């Protein structure tokens, strides 16, 4: 196969992210005995530079279509392994926003001092490389490889602190990932046997016309592939690993898992459902709708019982996945990407606030936030705004409009039963987030809780708050990520 200039353009962003990962590791490896702060700054600049290149490329090429690594097909359009198109632009934008936000959360003075800087940034960029390839992939082999490139560095990041809790959390996530990959590969092997191709475009064309005796096999194969992704995004009932992994990882890594890793999984599932294994009218879309209903209900109900901030955000993220799966079940890519973008921005902000508090109160209990509106009004106001957006309440219009878009897509597809379940879960979600907000206003039983907020933390949380305000004032920007 001859690699053309179009191929290079299609993989420009993942390629630069991969080169940035190698550069970050080299800077760390060849750094002498100089200032730790200067080394951290240089590695951070390398990482941020690679991500900012990605943004620049998306801005200049957002209206382009660049199919990459294609081969000619008999009496059919060319089959391509990766495609740069408007949907890819939207998903890459969300992933890069999440990656840049985690880099901001990991600046000097905020990153856990026990975490090696070079390894951390290398793994972060490596996982982000896999995430961008996954969002642009259009064949099953590329999807599986990209998904593993996301997963393996993520598990290593969880264990970077090298304590017992982090190692246990990483092991749980790793074992679940191995199982999910095996399930997915099993389904892919049958899909290949039924359709004779690994390319999503060909699979979507072949499935409606296959022999009736093979339709059950094709359905089961697609189901196995979706189940494999269900493990990756922690959809119920494949979610058991997530709360312990989030609680055992450093807060910065937890933010990465909740934002970048989860967004990559949703992006891959969106590509599969939209372009391949579940074309419009497929019974597999009903399976995704049922998965959405169960996931949002279990996630929100479990979040009501949590007494730790990180565990509450962990179960809340499971509930948010349910809301993401609802428009995905009807193939509304614009609603999915818009919801995902709002979720990424406010989740990063919430984890930024949690990271500041847990530096002073390591237990991370919700009661640690009691009375903060009086002792730390700026931090408390920012956290309240993030939680309000997640709940979908005014003035968090970004959360309100993205939830409305998800409702609209489901109702337009005549899935009224799913819309009713979504409405009930919105009410449950209100109780989850308002419970935390109430702690911020309660009078503390002991001396008022005050934190020494470092300048980097002020800068990072202010940036997240400003971004959340912008998307709340101009929520339409969330839906213009896909033209």
Secondary structure, 3 states (H helix, E strand, C coil): CCCCHHHHHHCHHHHHHHHHHHHHHHHHHHCCCCCHHHHHHHHHHHHHHHHHHHHHHHHHHCCCCEEEEEEEECCEEEEEEEEECHHHHHHHHHHHHHHHHHHHHCCCCCCCCCCCHHHHHHHHHHHHHHHHHHHHECEHHHHHHHHHHHHHHHHHHHCCCCCHHHHHHHHHHHHHHHHHHHHHHHHHHHHHHHHCCCEHHHHHHHHCCCCHHHHHHHHHHHHHHHHHHHHHCCCCCCCCCHHHHHHHCCHHHHHHHHHHHHHHHHHHHHHHHHHCCCCCCCHHHHHHHHHHHHHHHHHHHHHCCCCEHHHHHHHHHHHHHHHHHHHHHCCCHHHHHHHHHHHHHHHHHHHHHHHHHHCCCCCCEHHHHCCHHHHCHHHHHHHHHHHHHHHCCCCCHHHHHHHHHHHHHHHHCCCHHHHHHHHHHHHHHHHHHHHHHHHHHCCCCCCCCCCCCCHHHHHHHHHHHHHHHHHHHCCHHHHCCCC
